[in-house]
Each structure stands twice: as structure tokens, then as C-alpha cells.
Amino acid sequence: YTAKDIPDQTGKVILVTGGNTGIGYETCLMLAQAGAKVYLAARSEARANAAIEKIRARNPKGTVQWLKLDLQDLESVRSAAQSFSNKESKLDALFNNAGIMATPYQLTKDGIEEQFQTNHVGPFYLTRLLLGKLERADDPRIVNTSSFGHRFYTANAESFTSLEEVNKTCDSTWTRYGQSKLANILFAMELAKRHPKIMSNAVHPGFIDTELSRGTGASYGKVFQTLFDWSIKLGASVVGVTLSPPEGALTQLYVGTAKKVRTDAISGRFFVPIAK
């Protein structure tokens, strides 16, 4: 699956969280180039506008605009959903792309472990608030950007049963990250069961050199982050195991746009690069 395979998105309204950088930016760019009306959801107006200007400089067929969204603040999530709903009658695709990784343990203002809220609870709430708009679309899609990192967490009978359970420090920041990424997959599976009209899937975008690794610097120090980033680049040059951000965006673009996903009713699945 390549950018050229993306069907014409003219008339489609699409929301991408974390669209100002990394694979989120590439997703917004390729969707706009295919003719979609894209809402780039991000916390920082300055960073969002910088990304939007870069996209507009490519003269896409579609449009792109900022939607203020802070997934670490559930009131901001509610406001973002309301702002979108006031402007649009439908939502064709929701890309729950934004996320953080391996950050130090702390709770958000809502009292939820930071990674779990940013990666799952915030997207869960946004999705729930926008389900009505998705149901109004002819071919609605939900794409949850997960990770192979879900393997860092071993679920048990108590997993996800209470706030106290998800707020556990676990044995490391990577375990907490895995918990949130597993939740992304389980959420997509449950959405597929409860809302059969909406094609809901989760994806592992691949191992990609993006800003996602900045959380490791806060947890382990800048030296570790530098080594972590260097190892990713080394893997790419030696054995080709990592992808560029444009390549990393392709799996979620496949799930969010490919006609085969609708015709074959592909929902509740977990995809790996590229589009498998």
C-alpha cells in the first residue's frame, strides 16, 4: 500500500489526533493530498499551525485546520468534540494517532496515570463523544494507533477493572506503556462488536524514528534517549528494520481509507506494517 493507492477522499471529513508531527503529520498530509477535509488535532497551536503551513505549501486538493485537543485533560477532550460537532454533520474517519511513550510515572489532573490517559482514556472519550457523527457517515472508520509494545504488559483478571488497577506503577514505565497499547487493541475489538457499521481496527505502525522517544529522556535521562534514538537509526541503516514516518503512516492509512476494508468488512483486527 502506497500513497498512490489512497482512494480519492474528496468530501470526506477526517480527524487525526497528534497530527502535528511524526506519522500523524504524514497521515494528515496524505489525506489532504487525496482531497479530504482534515482536522489536525493537537495541543500546541504554534506547532499545529507550523505543520498546517507545511501541508498547505504542498498545495493539496483538500484542506487542513487545527482542532485544539489535550488528551491529558478530559475537559479539553469534551471541548474538542463539541467544537468539531458544531462545525460538521458527520465524521468519516477518526485516527486516534496521538500518544506518548515511556514517560515518568505521574497522574494527570483527572487522576489517571499519564500514559494510560494520553494513549487510551483520552482517545476512548473522544471516540465515544464522536460516535454519533461517525454513524452518520457512509463508510465510517476508526483507527487506533497501537504498538507491538502491547507485549510489554501481561494482562490478568484484574487488568482494567478499576482506576486503582490502571494507576499502578507496575515494574517499569515500559509496562505502563504496554498496558495503554493493549487497551488500544481491545478497544478496537470491542468497537467492532458494538458498532458493526464502523470499521474499527488497531495498528502497529512499525519502528519509526519520531519524537515519540522523547519520553525516554524524561524517564532515564538524555544519554539514554540519545542511545535509544541512535539504535533506531542504526537498525534502519544496518538491517532495515525501521520505517520512515511516511512509510509508518501507510498501515493506518490503509485501514482508514482502503476500499477492501469496507468490502471485506475488516474490523476488530490488529494490523502490522505495511497493511498486513
C-alpha positions in Angstrom: 0.0 0.0 0.0 1.4 3.4 -1.0 0.2 7.0 -1.0 -0.9 6.5 -4.7 -3.2 3.7 -3.6 -5.3 6.0 -1.3 -8.7 6.5 -2.9 -10.0 9.9 -3.6 -11.0 11.5 -0.3 -13.0 14.4 -1.7 -16.0 15.1 0.5 -14.5 13.1 3.4 -14.2 14.7 6.9 -11.3 13.2 8.9 -9.9 13.9 12.3 -6.3 13.0 13.2 -5.0 13.3 16.7 -1.3 14.2 17.1 -1.2 15.4 13.6 1.5 18.0 14.0 4.4 15.6 14.0 5.6 12.1 13.0 3.3 9.7 11.4 0.3 11.9 12.4 1.7 14.7 10.3 2.3 12.3 7.3 -1.2 11.0 7.7 -2.7 14.5 7.6 -0.6 15.3 4.6 -1.5 12.3 2.5 -5.2 12.6 3.4 -5.2 16.3 2.4 -3.4 15.4 -0.8 -6.1 12.9 -1.5 -8.8 15.6 -1.1 -10.0 15.2 2.4 -11.1 17.9 4.8 -8.7 17.2 7.7 -8.9 18.3 11.3 -5.4 18.2 12.8 -5.9 17.8 16.5 -3.1 18.9 18.7 -2.4 20.7 22.0 0.0 23.3 20.8 -1.4 25.9 18.4 2.0 27.1 17.3 3.2 23.6 16.4 -0.1 22.7 14.8 -0.1 25.8 12.7 3.5 25.2 11.6 2.5 21.7 10.5 -0.5 23.1 8.7 1.5 25.6 6.8 3.9 22.9 5.7 1.0 20.9 4.4 -0.6 23.9 2.6 2.7 24.6 1.0 2.3 21.3 -0.9 -0.9 22.6 -2.5 -3.1 19.6 -1.5 -6.5 19.0 -3.1 -8.1 19.0 0.4 -7.9 21.3 3.4 -6.5 21.1 6.9 -7.3 23.0 10.0 -6.4 22.9 13.7 -8.6 21.4 16.4 -7.4 22.2 19.9 -7.1 18.9 21.9 -5.2 18.0 25.0 -5.7 14.3 25.7 -4.3 14.7 29.3 -7.3 16.9 30.1 -10.7 15.3 29.7 -12.4 18.7 29.7 -10.3 19.6 26.7 -11.4 16.4 25.0 -15.0 17.2 25.6 -14.5 20.8 24.3 -12.7 19.4 21.2 -15.6 17.1 20.4 -18.1 19.9 20.9 -16.1 22.2 18.7 -16.0 19.6 15.9 -19.7 18.7 16.3 -20.6 22.4 16.0 -18.9 22.6 12.6 -19.5 19.2 11.0 -22.6 16.9 10.4 -20.5 13.8 10.0 -17.1 12.2 10.6 -15.8 9.8 8.0 -12.7 8.6 9.9 -11.1 9.1 13.3 -7.4 8.4 13.6 -6.6 8.0 17.3 -2.9 8.5 16.5 -1.5 10.7 19.3 0.5 9.0 22.0 3.4 9.2 24.5 5.9 6.5 25.4 8.0 5.6 28.5 7.3 8.8 30.4 8.0 9.0 34.2 5.1 7.9 36.5 2.7 10.7 37.2 -1.1 11.3 37.3 -2.9 13.8 35.1 -5.2 16.5 36.5 -8.0 13.9 36.1 -6.2 11.5 38.4 -5.2 8.9 35.8 -1.7 7.6 35.0 -0.3 9.8 32.3 0.4 7.2 29.6 -2.9 5.4 30.1 -4.9 8.7 29.8 -3.0 10.0 26.8 -2.9 6.8 24.9 -6.2 5.3 25.8 -8.7 7.1 28.1 -8.5 10.4 26.2 -9.0 8.7 22.8 -11.7 6.5 24.3 -13.6 9.5 25.5 -13.1 11.4 22.2 -14.3 8.4 20.2 -17.4 7.9 22.4 -18.3 11.6 22.0 -18.0 11.4 18.2 -19.7 8.1 17.6 -22.9 9.8 16.5 -21.0 11.8 13.9 -19.3 8.6 12.7 -22.5 6.7 12.4 -23.8 9.4 10.0 -21.0 8.7 7.5 -21.5 6.2 4.7 -18.2 4.4 5.3 -17.0 5.3 8.8 -13.6 4.2 10.1 -11.8 4.3 13.5 -8.1 3.7 13.6 -6.3 3.2 16.9 -2.5 3.6 16.6 -1.2 0.9 19.0 2.2 -0.8 19.0 4.0 -4.1 19.4 4.7 -2.5 22.8 1.4 -4.1 24.0 3.6 -7.2 24.6 5.3 -5.4 27.5 2.2 -5.8 29.6 0.7 -9.2 30.7 -3.0 -8.8 31.4 -4.7 -10.8 34.1 -8.3 -11.0 35.6 -7.8 -7.7 37.4 -6.5 -5.7 34.4 -8.5 -2.6 33.5 -11.1 -3.4 36.3 -10.6 -0.2 38.3 -8.8 3.1 38.4 -6.5 1.8 41.1 -5.5 -1.1 38.8 -4.6 1.1 35.8 -2.9 3.6 38.1 -0.4 1.1 39.4 3.3 2.0 38.9 3.9 -1.5 37.5 7.5 -2.7 37.3 8.6 0.0 34.8 7.4 2.8 32.5 7.5 0.3 29.6 5.0 -1.9 31.3 2.7 1.0 31.7 3.2 1.9 28.1 2.3 -1.7 27.1 -0.8 -1.5 29.2 -2.1 1.5 27.3 -1.2 -0.1 23.9 -3.0 -3.3 24.8 -6.0 -1.2 25.7 -6.0 0.4 22.2 -6.3 -3.1 20.6 -9.0 -4.3 23.0 -10.9 -1.0 22.4 -10.9 -1.5 18.6 -12.1 -5.1 19.0 -15.0 -4.0 21.3 -15.9 -1.2 19.0 -16.2 -3.6 16.1 -18.6 -5.7 18.1 -20.8 -2.9 19.3 -20.8 -0.7 16.2 -20.7 -3.0 13.2 -21.2 -0.2 10.7 -17.9 1.4 11.7 -14.8 -0.4 10.6 -12.6 -0.2 13.7 -9.1 -1.5 13.8 -5.8 -1.1 15.6 -2.4 -0.9 14.0 1.3 -1.3 14.8 2.8 1.4 12.6 6.3 -0.1 12.7 9.5 1.0 14.4 9.9 4.6 13.3 12.3 7.4 14.1 9.9 10.1 15.5 9.6 12.3 18.5 7.8 9.5 20.4 11.1 8.6 22.1 11.3 11.9 23.9 9.6 10.3 26.9 12.6 8.1 27.4 14.7 11.1 28.1 12.4 12.2 30.9 12.4 8.7 32.4 16.0 7.7 32.0 17.9 10.8 31.1 19.1 12.4 27.8 22.0 10.0 27.4 19.6 7.0 27.3 17.3 8.9 24.9 20.3 9.6 22.6 21.3 6.0 22.7 17.7 4.9 22.1 17.4 7.2 19.1 20.8 6.1 17.8 19.9 2.4 18.0 16.8 3.1 15.9 18.8 4.8 13.2 21.4 2.0 13.3 18.7 -0.6 12.9 17.4 1.3 9.9 20.8 1.5 8.2 22.1 -2.0 9.0 19.1 -4.3 8.8 16.3 -2.1 7.6 14.0 -2.8 10.5 12.7 0.7 10.9 10.5 2.8 8.7 10.4 6.5 7.8 7.5 8.5 9.1 5.8 8.4 5.6 6.2 4.7 5.5 5.0 4.4 9.1 1.8 6.2 8.2 0.8 3.8 5.5 -0.7 1.0 7.6 -3.1 3.3 9.4 -3.9 5.0 6.1 -4.7 1.6 4.6 -7.1 0.8 7.5 -8.6 4.2 7.3 -9.1 4.5 3.6 -8.7 1.3 1.6 -11.9 0.1 -0.1 -11.1 -3.5 0.7 -11.5 -2.8 4.4 -15.2 -2.0 3.8 -16.0 -4.5 1.1 -14.5 -7.4 3.1 -15.9 -6.0 6.4 -12.5 -6.0 8.0 -13.0 -4.8 11.6 -11.7 -5.6 15.1 -8.3 -6.6 13.7 -4.7 -5.7 14.5 -2.5 -4.7 11.5 1.3 -4.6 11.2 3.4 -2.9 8.5 2.7 -2.5 5.8 -1.1 -3.1 5.7 -0.8 -6.7 6.8 
